[in-house]
Amino acid sequence: MAMEAHDIERLIKAALPDAQVEIQDLAGDGDHYAATIISEAFRGKSRVQQHQMVYAALQGNMGGVLHALALHTSAPK
């Protein structure tokens, strides 16, 4: 069972309410996504820390129902 893009966005926004989230289905199969996430919560954090925050927001779905997610994270400019 694949995870829907709106479910990914909902989970991320629940953990990072100010986030601007854009999800793209890379293969059209509901299994391979790319996410661009901009949040003030990322300011001062390393890229690894930012990605860990997103993985935590996904509540264990990464690697399970969510097969692949390419992340592009940043703080607002």
mmCIF file of the N, C-alpha and C atoms, coordinates in Angstrom:
data_MODEL
# 
_entry.id   MODEL 
# 
loop_
_atom_site.group_PDB 
_atom_site.id 
_atom_site.type_symbol 
_atom_site.label_atom_id 
_atom_site.label_alt_id 
_atom_site.label_comp_id 
_atom_site.label_asym_id 
_atom_site.label_entity_id 
_atom_site.label_seq_id 
_atom_site.pdbx_PDB_ins_code 
_atom_site.Cartn_x 
_atom_site.Cartn_y 
_atom_site.Cartn_z 
_atom_site.occupancy 
_atom_site.B_iso_or_equiv 
_atom_site.pdbx_formal_charge 
_atom_site.auth_seq_id 
_atom_site.auth_comp_id 
_atom_site.auth_asym_id 
_atom_site.auth_atom_id 
_atom_site.pdbx_PDB_model_num 
ATOM 1   N N  . MET A 1 1  ? 0.851  -1.179 0.000   1.00 0.00 ? 1  MET A N  1 
ATOM 2   C CA . MET A 1 1  ? 0.000  0.000  0.000   1.00 0.00 ? 1  MET A CA 1 
ATOM 3   C C  . MET A 1 1  ? 0.896  1.242  0.000   1.00 0.00 ? 1  MET A C  1 
ATOM 4   N N  . ALA A 1 2  ? 0.692  2.103  -0.951  1.00 0.00 ? 2  ALA A N  1 
ATOM 5   C CA . ALA A 1 2  ? 1.482  3.328  -1.079  1.00 0.00 ? 2  ALA A CA 1 
ATOM 6   C C  . ALA A 1 2  ? 0.898  4.437  -0.201  1.00 0.00 ? 2  ALA A C  1 
ATOM 7   N N  . MET A 1 3  ? 1.719  5.428  0.052   1.00 0.00 ? 3  MET A N  1 
ATOM 8   C CA . MET A 1 3  ? 1.288  6.585  0.839   1.00 0.00 ? 3  MET A CA 1 
ATOM 9   C C  . MET A 1 3  ? 0.954  7.717  -0.123  1.00 0.00 ? 3  MET A C  1 
ATOM 10  N N  . GLU A 1 4  ? -0.142 8.406  0.137   1.00 0.00 ? 4  GLU A N  1 
ATOM 11  C CA . GLU A 1 4  ? -0.573 9.505  -0.721  1.00 0.00 ? 4  GLU A CA 1 
ATOM 12  C C  . GLU A 1 4  ? 0.209  10.775 -0.403  1.00 0.00 ? 4  GLU A C  1 
ATOM 13  N N  . ALA A 1 5  ? 0.420  11.612 -1.416  1.00 0.00 ? 5  ALA A N  1 
ATOM 14  C CA . ALA A 1 5  ? 1.163  12.865 -1.245  1.00 0.00 ? 5  ALA A CA 1 
ATOM 15  C C  . ALA A 1 5  ? 0.523  13.754 -0.185  1.00 0.00 ? 5  ALA A C  1 
ATOM 16  N N  . HIS A 1 6  ? -0.795 13.820 -0.152  1.00 0.00 ? 6  HIS A N  1 
ATOM 17  C CA . HIS A 1 6  ? -1.461 14.689 0.835   1.00 0.00 ? 6  HIS A CA 1 
ATOM 18  C C  . HIS A 1 6  ? -1.252 14.176 2.251   1.00 0.00 ? 6  HIS A C  1 
ATOM 19  N N  . ASP A 1 7  ? -1.073 12.862 2.422   1.00 0.00 ? 7  ASP A N  1 
ATOM 20  C CA . ASP A 1 7  ? -0.784 12.312 3.751   1.00 0.00 ? 7  ASP A CA 1 
ATOM 21  C C  . ASP A 1 7  ? 0.632  12.683 4.206   1.00 0.00 ? 7  ASP A C  1 
ATOM 22  N N  . ILE A 1 8  ? 1.569  12.671 3.276   1.00 0.00 ? 8  ILE A N  1 
ATOM 23  C CA . ILE A 1 8  ? 2.937  13.083 3.588   1.00 0.00 ? 8  ILE A CA 1 
ATOM 24  C C  . ILE A 1 8  ? 2.928  14.547 4.017   1.00 0.00 ? 8  ILE A C  1 
ATOM 25  N N  . GLU A 1 9  ? 2.263  15.379 3.238   1.00 0.00 ? 9  GLU A N  1 
ATOM 26  C CA . GLU A 1 9  ? 2.182  16.809 3.553   1.00 0.00 ? 9  GLU A CA 1 
ATOM 27  C C  . GLU A 1 9  ? 1.516  17.040 4.903   1.00 0.00 ? 9  GLU A C  1 
ATOM 28  N N  . ARG A 1 10 ? 0.457  16.329 5.188   1.00 0.00 ? 10 ARG A N  1 
ATOM 29  C CA . ARG A 1 10 ? -0.275 16.487 6.455   1.00 0.00 ? 10 ARG A CA 1 
ATOM 30  C C  . ARG A 1 10 ? 0.617  16.160 7.647   1.00 0.00 ? 10 ARG A C  1 
ATOM 31  N N  . LEU A 1 11 ? 1.366  15.066 7.557   1.00 0.00 ? 11 LEU A N  1 
ATOM 32  C CA . LEU A 1 11 ? 2.255  14.675 8.650   1.00 0.00 ? 11 LEU A CA 1 
ATOM 33  C C  . LEU A 1 11 ? 3.359  15.712 8.880   1.00 0.00 ? 11 LEU A C  1 
ATOM 34  N N  . ILE A 1 12 ? 3.923  16.198 7.783   1.00 0.00 ? 12 ILE A N  1 
ATOM 35  C CA . ILE A 1 12 ? 4.995  17.191 7.903   1.00 0.00 ? 12 ILE A CA 1 
ATOM 36  C C  . ILE A 1 12 ? 4.457  18.484 8.514   1.00 0.00 ? 12 ILE A C  1 
ATOM 37  N N  . LYS A 1 13 ? 3.294  18.935 8.055   1.00 0.00 ? 13 LYS A N  1 
ATOM 38  C CA . LYS A 1 13 ? 2.724  20.180 8.582   1.00 0.00 ? 13 LYS A CA 1 
ATOM 39  C C  . LYS A 1 13 ? 2.258  20.030 10.029  1.00 0.00 ? 13 LYS A C  1 
ATOM 40  N N  . ALA A 1 14 ? 1.905  18.840 10.431  1.00 0.00 ? 14 ALA A N  1 
ATOM 41  C CA . ALA A 1 14 ? 1.520  18.624 11.832  1.00 0.00 ? 14 ALA A CA 1 
ATOM 42  C C  . ALA A 1 14 ? 2.725  18.831 12.748  1.00 0.00 ? 14 ALA A C  1 
ATOM 43  N N  . ALA A 1 15 ? 3.911  18.411 12.276  1.00 0.00 ? 15 ALA A N  1 
ATOM 44  C CA . ALA A 1 15 ? 5.128  18.552 13.077  1.00 0.00 ? 15 ALA A CA 1 
ATOM 45  C C  . ALA A 1 15 ? 5.786  19.914 12.895  1.00 0.00 ? 15 ALA A C  1 
ATOM 46  N N  . LEU A 1 16 ? 5.637  20.484 11.713  1.00 0.00 ? 16 LEU A N  1 
ATOM 47  C CA . LEU A 1 16 ? 6.245  21.776 11.379  1.00 0.00 ? 16 LEU A CA 1 
ATOM 48  C C  . LEU A 1 16 ? 5.154  22.696 10.827  1.00 0.00 ? 16 LEU A C  1 
ATOM 49  N N  . PRO A 1 17 ? 4.334  23.272 11.703  1.00 0.00 ? 17 PRO A N  1 
ATOM 50  C CA . PRO A 1 17 ? 3.147  24.011 11.254  1.00 0.00 ? 17 PRO A CA 1 
ATOM 51  C C  . PRO A 1 17 ? 3.418  25.165 10.289  1.00 0.00 ? 17 PRO A C  1 
ATOM 52  N N  . ASP A 1 18 ? 4.599  25.780 10.375  1.00 0.00 ? 18 ASP A N  1 
ATOM 53  C CA . ASP A 1 18 ? 4.890  26.906 9.489   1.00 0.00 ? 18 ASP A CA 1 
ATOM 54  C C  . ASP A 1 18 ? 5.436  26.472 8.131   1.00 0.00 ? 18 ASP A C  1 
ATOM 55  N N  . ALA A 1 19 ? 5.628  25.188 7.942   1.00 0.00 ? 19 ALA A N  1 
ATOM 56  C CA . ALA A 1 19 ? 6.312  24.682 6.746   1.00 0.00 ? 19 ALA A CA 1 
ATOM 57  C C  . ALA A 1 19 ? 5.540  24.955 5.465   1.00 0.00 ? 19 ALA A C  1 
ATOM 58  N N  . GLN A 1 20 ? 6.319  25.327 4.455   1.00 0.00 ? 20 GLN A N  1 
ATOM 59  C CA . GLN A 1 20 ? 5.816  25.341 3.087   1.00 0.00 ? 20 GLN A CA 1 
ATOM 60  C C  . GLN A 1 20 ? 6.248  23.996 2.501   1.00 0.00 ? 20 GLN A C  1 
ATOM 61  N N  . VAL A 1 21 ? 5.296  23.211 2.053   1.00 0.00 ? 21 VAL A N  1 
ATOM 62  C CA . VAL A 1 21 ? 5.594  21.849 1.610   1.00 0.00 ? 21 VAL A CA 1 
ATOM 63  C C  . VAL A 1 21 ? 5.119  21.661 0.173   1.00 0.00 ? 21 VAL A C  1 
ATOM 64  N N  . GLU A 1 22 ? 6.003  21.151 -0.660  1.00 0.00 ? 22 GLU A N  1 
ATOM 65  C CA . GLU A 1 22 ? 5.654  20.799 -2.032  1.00 0.00 ? 22 GLU A CA 1 
ATOM 66  C C  . GLU A 1 22 ? 6.078  19.351 -2.254  1.00 0.00 ? 22 GLU A C  1 
ATOM 67  N N  . ILE A 1 23 ? 5.131  18.512 -2.629  1.00 0.00 ? 23 ILE A N  1 
ATOM 68  C CA . ILE A 1 23 ? 5.394  17.086 -2.846  1.00 0.00 ? 23 ILE A CA 1 
ATOM 69  C C  . ILE A 1 23 ? 5.220  16.777 -4.328  1.00 0.00 ? 23 ILE A C  1 
ATOM 70  N N  . GLN A 1 24 ? 6.174  16.041 -4.885  1.00 0.00 ? 24 GLN A N  1 
ATOM 71  C CA . GLN A 1 24 ? 6.076  15.596 -6.276  1.00 0.00 ? 24 GLN A CA 1 
ATOM 72  C C  . GLN A 1 24 ? 6.153  14.078 -6.309  1.00 0.00 ? 24 GLN A C  1 
ATOM 73  N N  . ASP A 1 25 ? 5.259  13.462 -7.064  1.00 0.00 ? 25 ASP A N  1 
ATOM 74  C CA . ASP A 1 25 ? 5.297  12.013 -7.294  1.00 0.00 ? 25 ASP A CA 1 
ATOM 75  C C  . ASP A 1 25 ? 6.220  11.796 -8.490  1.00 0.00 ? 25 ASP A C  1 
ATOM 76  N N  . LEU A 1 26 ? 7.424  11.314 -8.236  1.00 0.00 ? 26 LEU A N  1 
ATOM 77  C CA . LEU A 1 26 ? 8.449  11.235 -9.268  1.00 0.00 ? 26 LEU A CA 1 
ATOM 78  C C  . LEU A 1 26 ? 8.180  10.195 -10.344 1.00 0.00 ? 26 LEU A C  1 
ATOM 79  N N  . ALA A 1 27 ? 7.566  9.092  -9.973  1.00 0.00 ? 27 ALA A N  1 
ATOM 80  C CA . ALA A 1 27 ? 7.384  8.003  -10.934 1.00 0.00 ? 27 ALA A CA 1 
ATOM 81  C C  . ALA A 1 27 ? 5.910  7.762  -11.278 1.00 0.00 ? 27 ALA A C  1 
ATOM 82  N N  . GLY A 1 28 ? 5.012  8.503  -10.626 1.00 0.00 ? 28 GLY A N  1 
ATOM 83  C CA . GLY A 1 28 ? 3.592  8.295  -10.880 1.00 0.00 ? 28 GLY A CA 1 
ATOM 84  C C  . GLY A 1 28 ? 3.052  7.024  -10.262 1.00 0.00 ? 28 GLY A C  1 
ATOM 85  N N  . ASP A 1 29 ? 3.848  6.415  -9.351  1.00 0.00 ? 29 ASP A N  1 
ATOM 86  C CA . ASP A 1 29 ? 3.437  5.145  -8.766  1.00 0.00 ? 29 ASP A CA 1 
ATOM 87  C C  . ASP A 1 29 ? 3.043  5.243  -7.298  1.00 0.00 ? 29 ASP A C  1 
ATOM 88  N N  . GLY A 1 30 ? 3.117  6.459  -6.727  1.00 0.00 ? 30 GLY A N  1 
ATOM 89  C CA . GLY A 1 30 ? 2.763  6.623  -5.322  1.00 0.00 ? 30 GLY A CA 1 
ATOM 90  C C  . GLY A 1 30 ? 3.796  6.052  -4.368  1.00 0.00 ? 30 GLY A C  1 
ATOM 91  N N  . ASP A 1 31 ? 4.960  5.687  -4.869  1.00 0.00 ? 31 ASP A N  1 
ATOM 92  C CA . ASP A 1 31 ? 6.025  5.107  -4.041  1.00 0.00 ? 31 ASP A CA 1 
ATOM 93  C C  . ASP A 1 31 ? 7.305  5.937  -4.027  1.00 0.00 ? 31 ASP A C  1 
ATOM 94  N N  . HIS A 1 32 ? 7.468  6.805  -5.008  1.00 0.00 ? 32 HIS A N  1 
ATOM 95  C CA . HIS A 1 32 ? 8.708  7.572  -5.150  1.00 0.00 ? 32 HIS A CA 1 
ATOM 96  C C  . HIS A 1 32 ? 8.372  9.059  -5.219  1.00 0.00 ? 32 HIS A C  1 
ATOM 97  N N  . TYR A 1 33 ? 8.693  9.757  -4.135  1.00 0.00 ? 33 TYR A N  1 
ATOM 98  C CA . TYR A 1 33 ? 8.355  11.173 -4.031  1.00 0.00 ? 33 TYR A CA 1 
ATOM 99  C C  . TYR A 1 33 ? 9.597  12.028 -3.830  1.00 0.00 ? 33 TYR A C  1 
ATOM 100 N N  . ALA A 1 34 ? 9.444  13.305 -4.143  1.00 0.00 ? 34 ALA A N  1 
ATOM 101 C CA . ALA A 1 34 ? 10.415 14.328 -3.767  1.00 0.00 ? 34 ALA A CA 1 
ATOM 102 C C  . ALA A 1 34 ? 9.636  15.378 -2.992  1.00 0.00 ? 34 ALA A C  1 
ATOM 103 N N  . ALA A 1 35 ? 10.234 15.883 -1.932  1.00 0.00 ? 35 ALA A N  1 
ATOM 104 C CA . ALA A 1 35 ? 9.577  16.902 -1.117  1.00 0.00 ? 35 ALA A CA 1 
ATOM 105 C C  . ALA A 1 35 ? 10.513 18.091 -0.941  1.00 0.00 ? 35 ALA A C  1 
ATOM 106 N N  . THR A 1 36 ? 9.975  19.273 -1.178  1.00 0.00 ? 36 THR A N  1 
ATOM 107 C CA . THR A 1 36 ? 10.677 20.512 -0.875  1.00 0.00 ? 36 THR A CA 1 
ATOM 108 C C  . THR A 1 36 ? 9.970  21.106 0.331   1.00 0.00 ? 36 THR A C  1 
ATOM 109 N N  . ILE A 1 37 ? 10.733 21.333 1.397   1.00 0.00 ? 37 ILE A N  1 
ATOM 110 C CA . ILE A 1 37 ? 10.149 21.787 2.656   1.00 0.00 ? 37 ILE A CA 1 
ATOM 111 C C  . ILE A 1 37 ? 10.940 22.994 3.143   1.00 0.00 ? 37 ILE A C  1 
ATOM 112 N N  . ILE A 1 38 ? 10.248 24.086 3.375   1.00 0.00 ? 38 ILE A N  1 
ATOM 113 C CA . ILE A 1 38 ? 10.866 25.302 3.891   1.00 0.00 ? 38 ILE A CA 1 
ATOM 114 C C  . ILE A 1 38 ? 10.207 25.605 5.228   1.00 0.00 ? 38 ILE A C  1 
ATOM 115 N N  . SER A 1 39 ? 11.030 25.712 6.270   1.00 0.00 ? 39 SER A N  1 
ATOM 116 C CA . SER A 1 39 ? 10.511 25.958 7.608   1.00 0.00 ? 39 SER A CA 1 
ATOM 117 C C  . SER A 1 39 ? 11.525 26.739 8.432   1.00 0.00 ? 39 SER A C  1 
ATOM 118 N N  . GLU A 1 40 ? 11.039 27.669 9.218   1.00 0.00 ? 40 GLU A N  1 
ATOM 119 C CA . GLU A 1 40 ? 11.896 28.423 10.140  1.00 0.00 ? 40 GLU A CA 1 
ATOM 120 C C  . GLU A 1 40 ? 12.545 27.478 11.150  1.00 0.00 ? 40 GLU A C  1 
ATOM 121 N N  . ALA A 1 41 ? 11.909 26.365 11.444  1.00 0.00 ? 41 ALA A N  1 
ATOM 122 C CA . ALA A 1 41 ? 12.454 25.385 12.397  1.00 0.00 ? 41 ALA A CA 1 
ATOM 123 C C  . ALA A 1 41 ? 13.794 24.822 11.932  1.00 0.00 ? 41 ALA A C  1 
ATOM 124 N N  . PHE A 1 42 ? 14.101 24.934 10.641  1.00 0.00 ? 42 PHE A N  1 
ATOM 125 C CA . PHE A 1 42 ? 15.357 24.421 10.096  1.00 0.00 ? 42 PHE A CA 1 
ATOM 126 C C  . PHE A 1 42 ? 16.524 25.386 10.286  1.00 0.00 ? 42 PHE A C  1 
ATOM 127 N N  . ARG A 1 43 ? 16.235 26.644 10.631  1.00 0.00 ? 43 ARG A N  1 
ATOM 128 C CA . ARG A 1 43 ? 17.295 27.641 10.735  1.00 0.00 ? 43 ARG A CA 1 
ATOM 129 C C  . ARG A 1 43 ? 18.340 27.213 11.769  1.00 0.00 ? 43 ARG A C  1 
ATOM 130 N N  . GLY A 1 44 ? 19.616 27.270 11.363  1.00 0.00 ? 44 GLY A N  1 
ATOM 131 C CA . GLY A 1 44 ? 20.712 26.913 12.250  1.00 0.00 ? 44 GLY A CA 1 
ATOM 132 C C  . GLY A 1 44 ? 20.966 25.423 12.368  1.00 0.00 ? 44 GLY A C  1 
ATOM 133 N N  . LYS A 1 45 ? 20.167 24.612 11.698  1.00 0.00 ? 45 LYS A N  1 
ATOM 134 C CA . LYS A 1 45 ? 20.320 23.156 11.742  1.00 0.00 ? 45 LYS A CA 1 
ATOM 135 C C  . LYS A 1 45 ? 21.097 22.687 10.513  1.00 0.00 ? 45 LYS A C  1 
ATOM 136 N N  . SER A 1 46 ? 21.866 21.629 10.682  1.00 0.00 ? 46 SER A N  1 
ATOM 137 C CA . SER A 1 46 ? 22.556 21.028 9.536   1.00 0.00 ? 46 SER A CA 1 
ATOM 138 C C  . SER A 1 46 ? 21.525 20.334 8.641   1.00 0.00 ? 46 SER A C  1 
ATOM 139 N N  . ARG A 1 47 ? 21.935 20.032 7.436   1.00 0.00 ? 47 ARG A N  1 
ATOM 140 C CA . ARG A 1 47 ? 21.054 19.328 6.495   1.00 0.00 ? 47 ARG A CA 1 
ATOM 141 C C  . ARG A 1 47 ? 20.615 17.988 7.092   1.00 0.00 ? 47 ARG A C  1 
ATOM 142 N N  . VAL A 1 48 ? 21.536 17.278 7.740   1.00 0.00 ? 48 VAL A N  1 
ATOM 143 C CA . VAL A 1 48 ? 21.201 15.993 8.363   1.00 0.00 ? 48 VAL A CA 1 
ATOM 144 C C  . VAL A 1 48 ? 20.143 16.199 9.448   1.00 0.00 ? 48 VAL A C  1 
ATOM 145 N N  . GLN A 1 49 ? 20.310 17.213 10.286  1.00 0.00 ? 49 GLN A N  1 
ATOM 146 C CA . GLN A 1 49 ? 19.331 17.484 11.340  1.00 0.00 ? 49 GLN A CA 1 
ATOM 147 C C  . GLN A 1 49 ? 17.964 17.841 10.747  1.00 0.00 ? 49 GLN A C  1 
ATOM 148 N N  . GLN A 1 50 ? 17.973 18.614 9.675   1.00 0.00 ? 50 GLN A N  1 
ATOM 149 C CA . GLN A 1 50 ? 16.713 18.973 9.009   1.00 0.00 ? 50 GLN A CA 1 
ATOM 150 C C  . GLN A 1 50 ? 15.998 17.720 8.507   1.00 0.00 ? 50 GLN A C  1 
ATOM 151 N N  . HIS A 1 51 ? 16.746 16.833 7.874   1.00 0.00 ? 51 HIS A N  1 
ATOM 152 C CA . HIS A 1 51 ? 16.149 15.605 7.339   1.00 0.00 ? 51 HIS A CA 1 
ATOM 153 C C  . HIS A 1 51 ? 15.661 14.705 8.471   1.00 0.00 ? 51 HIS A C  1 
ATOM 154 N N  . GLN A 1 52 ? 16.398 14.658 9.571   1.00 0.00 ? 52 GLN A N  1 
ATOM 155 C CA . GLN A 1 52 ? 15.944 13.878 10.725  1.00 0.00 ? 52 GLN A CA 1 
ATOM 156 C C  . GLN A 1 52 ? 14.624 14.411 11.256  1.00 0.00 ? 52 GLN A C  1 
ATOM 157 N N  . MET A 1 53 ? 14.458 15.727 11.235  1.00 0.00 ? 53 MET A N  1 
ATOM 158 C CA . MET A 1 53 ? 13.194 16.325 11.685  1.00 0.00 ? 53 MET A CA 1 
ATOM 159 C C  . MET A 1 53 ? 12.034 15.887 10.789  1.00 0.00 ? 53 MET A C  1 
ATOM 160 N N  . VAL A 1 54 ? 12.286 15.839 9.490   1.00 0.00 ? 54 VAL A N  1 
ATOM 161 C CA . VAL A 1 54 ? 11.240 15.404 8.553   1.00 0.00 ? 54 VAL A CA 1 
ATOM 162 C C  . VAL A 1 54 ? 10.933 13.922 8.758   1.00 0.00 ? 54 VAL A C  1 
ATOM 163 N N  . TYR A 1 55 ? 11.970 13.096 8.895   1.00 0.00 ? 55 TYR A N  1 
ATOM 164 C CA . TYR A 1 55 ? 11.737 11.666 9.117   1.00 0.00 ? 55 TYR A CA 1 
ATOM 165 C C  . TYR A 1 55 ? 10.941 11.445 10.403  1.00 0.00 ? 55 TYR A C  1 
ATOM 166 N N  . ALA A 1 56 ? 11.243 12.200 11.447  1.00 0.00 ? 56 ALA A N  1 
ATOM 167 C CA . ALA A 1 56 ? 10.485 12.088 12.701  1.00 0.00 ? 56 ALA A CA 1 
ATOM 168 C C  . ALA A 1 56 ? 9.026  12.473 12.472  1.00 0.00 ? 56 ALA A C  1 
ATOM 169 N N  . ALA A 1 57 ? 8.798  13.492 11.656  1.00 0.00 ? 57 ALA A N  1 
ATOM 170 C CA . ALA A 1 57 ? 7.431  13.926 11.357  1.00 0.00 ? 57 ALA A CA 1 
ATOM 171 C C  . ALA A 1 57 ? 6.643  12.838 10.631  1.00 0.00 ? 57 ALA A C  1 
ATOM 172 N N  . LEU A 1 58 ? 7.344  11.997 9.885   1.00 0.00 ? 58 LEU A N  1 
ATOM 173 C CA . LEU A 1 58 ? 6.676  10.944 9.108   1.00 0.00 ? 58 LEU A CA 1 
ATOM 174 C C  . LEU A 1 58 ? 6.292  9.736  9.962   1.00 0.00 ? 58 LEU A C  1 
ATOM 175 N N  . GLN A 1 59 ? 6.610  9.786  11.234  1.00 0.00 ? 59 GLN A N  1 
ATOM 176 C CA . GLN A 1 59 ? 6.137  8.822  12.231  1.00 0.00 ? 59 GLN A CA 1 
ATOM 177 C C  . GLN A 1 59 ? 6.386  7.365  11.860  1.00 0.00 ? 59 GLN A C  1 
ATOM 178 N N  . GLY A 1 60 ? 7.592  7.064  11.394  1.00 0.00 ? 60 GLY A N  1 
ATOM 179 C CA . GLY A 1 60 ? 7.945  5.682  11.115  1.00 0.00 ? 60 GLY A CA 1 
ATOM 180 C C  . GLY A 1 60 ? 7.467  5.146  9.776   1.00 0.00 ? 60 GLY A C  1 
ATOM 181 N N  . ASN A 1 61 ? 6.836  5.969  8.957   1.00 0.00 ? 61 ASN A N  1 
ATOM 182 C CA . ASN A 1 61 ? 6.350  5.499  7.655   1.00 0.00 ? 61 ASN A CA 1 
ATOM 183 C C  . ASN A 1 61 ? 7.448  5.391  6.609   1.00 0.00 ? 61 ASN A C  1 
ATOM 184 N N  . MET A 1 62 ? 8.571  6.103  6.814   1.00 0.00 ? 62 MET A N  1 
ATOM 185 C CA . MET A 1 62 ? 9.673  6.050  5.849   1.00 0.00 ? 62 MET A CA 1 
ATOM 186 C C  . MET A 1 62 ? 10.267 4.650  5.848   1.00 0.00 ? 62 MET A C  1 
ATOM 187 N N  . GLY A 1 63 ? 10.393 4.078  4.656   1.00 0.00 ? 63 GLY A N  1 
ATOM 188 C CA . GLY A 1 63 ? 10.918 2.726  4.538   1.00 0.00 ? 63 GLY A CA 1 
ATOM 189 C C  . GLY A 1 63 ? 9.838  1.661  4.659   1.00 0.00 ? 63 GLY A C  1 
ATOM 190 N N  . GLY A 1 64 ? 8.642  2.068  5.040   1.00 0.00 ? 64 GLY A N  1 
ATOM 191 C CA . GLY A 1 64 ? 7.502  1.160  5.124   1.00 0.00 ? 64 GLY A CA 1 
ATOM 192 C C  . GLY A 1 64 ? 6.551  1.474  3.981   1.00 0.00 ? 64 GLY A C  1 
ATOM 193 N N  . VAL A 1 65 ? 5.422  2.106  4.310   1.00 0.00 ? 65 VAL A N  1 
ATOM 194 C CA . VAL A 1 65 ? 4.462  2.470  3.265   1.00 0.00 ? 65 VAL A CA 1 
ATOM 195 C C  . VAL A 1 65 ? 4.997  3.578  2.373   1.00 0.00 ? 65 VAL A C  1 
ATOM 196 N N  . LEU A 1 66 ? 5.971  4.317  2.875   1.00 0.00 ? 66 LEU A N  1 
ATOM 197 C CA . LEU A 1 66 ? 6.625  5.350  2.068   1.00 0.00 ? 66 LEU A CA 1 
ATOM 198 C C  . LEU A 1 66 ? 7.993  4.821  1.665   1.00 0.00 ? 66 LEU A C  1 
ATOM 199 N N  . HIS A 1 67 ? 8.090  4.414  0.414   1.00 0.00 ? 67 HIS A N  1 
ATOM 200 C CA . HIS A 1 67 ? 9.282  3.712  -0.064  1.00 0.00 ? 67 HIS A CA 1 
ATOM 201 C C  . HIS A 1 67 ? 10.474 4.644  -0.273  1.00 0.00 ? 67 HIS A C  1 
ATOM 202 N N  . ALA A 1 68 ? 10.281 5.752  -0.981  1.00 0.00 ? 68 ALA A N  1 
ATOM 203 C CA . ALA A 1 68 ? 11.394 6.644  -1.309  1.00 0.00 ? 68 ALA A CA 1 
ATOM 204 C C  . ALA A 1 68 ? 10.935 8.092  -1.272  1.00 0.00 ? 68 ALA A C  1 
ATOM 205 N N  . LEU A 1 69 ? 11.726 8.922  -0.592  1.00 0.00 ? 69 LEU A N  1 
ATOM 206 C CA . LEU A 1 69 ? 11.409 10.345 -0.487  1.00 0.00 ? 69 LEU A CA 1 
ATOM 207 C C  . LEU A 1 69 ? 12.711 11.139 -0.563  1.00 0.00 ? 69 LEU A C  1 
ATOM 208 N N  . ALA A 1 70 ? 12.901 11.840 -1.661  1.00 0.00 ? 70 ALA A N  1 
ATOM 209 C CA . ALA A 1 70 ? 14.062 12.721 -1.813  1.00 0.00 ? 70 ALA A CA 1 
ATOM 210 C C  . ALA A 1 70 ? 13.711 14.043 -1.144  1.00 0.00 ? 70 ALA A C  1 
ATOM 211 N N  . LEU A 1 71 ? 14.570 14.500 -0.235  1.00 0.00 ? 71 LEU A N  1 
ATOM 212 C CA . LEU A 1 71 ? 14.274 15.706 0.532   1.00 0.00 ? 71 LEU A CA 1 
ATOM 213 C C  . LEU A 1 71 ? 15.140 16.885 0.106   1.00 0.00 ? 71 LEU A C  1 
ATOM 214 N N  . HIS A 1 72 ? 14.494 18.032 0.020   1.00 0.00 ? 72 HIS A N  1 
ATOM 215 C CA . HIS A 1 72 ? 15.154 19.319 -0.203  1.00 0.00 ? 72 HIS A CA 1 
ATOM 216 C C  . HIS A 1 72 ? 14.603 20.221 0.896   1.00 0.00 ? 72 HIS A C  1 
ATOM 217 N N  . THR A 1 73 ? 15.431 20.527 1.884   1.00 0.00 ? 73 THR A N  1 
ATOM 218 C CA . THR A 1 73 ? 14.963 21.298 3.034   1.00 0.00 ? 73 THR A CA 1 
ATOM 219 C C  . THR A 1 73 ? 15.775 22.579 3.175   1.00 0.00 ? 73 THR A C  1 
ATOM 220 N N  . SER A 1 74 ? 15.127 23.619 3.723   1.00 0.00 ? 74 SER A N  1 
ATOM 221 C CA . SER A 1 74 ? 15.824 24.861 3.988   1.00 0.00 ? 74 SER A CA 1 
ATOM 222 C C  . SER A 1 74 ? 14.984 25.745 4.890   1.00 0.00 ? 74 SER A C  1 
ATOM 223 N N  . ALA A 1 75 ? 15.659 26.735 5.471   1.00 0.00 ? 75 ALA A N  1 
ATOM 224 C CA . ALA A 1 75 ? 14.962 27.770 6.222   1.00 0.00 ? 75 ALA A CA 1 
ATOM 225 C C  . ALA A 1 75 ? 14.562 28.854 5.224   1.00 0.00 ? 75 ALA A C  1 
ATOM 226 N N  . PRO A 1 76 ? 13.544 29.652 5.552   1.00 0.00 ? 76 PRO A N  1 
ATOM 227 C CA . PRO A 1 76 ? 13.166 30.742 4.633   1.00 0.00 ? 76 PRO A CA 1 
ATOM 228 C C  . PRO A 1 76 ? 14.321 31.723 4.448   1.00 0.00 ? 76 PRO A C  1 
ATOM 229 N N  . LYS A 1 77 ? 14.371 32.352 3.290   1.00 0.00 ? 77 LYS A N  1 
ATOM 230 C CA . LYS A 1 77 ? 15.435 33.336 3.013   1.00 0.00 ? 77 LYS A CA 1 
ATOM 231 C C  . LYS A 1 77 ? 15.073 34.686 3.574   1.00 0.00 ? 77 LYS A C  1 
# 
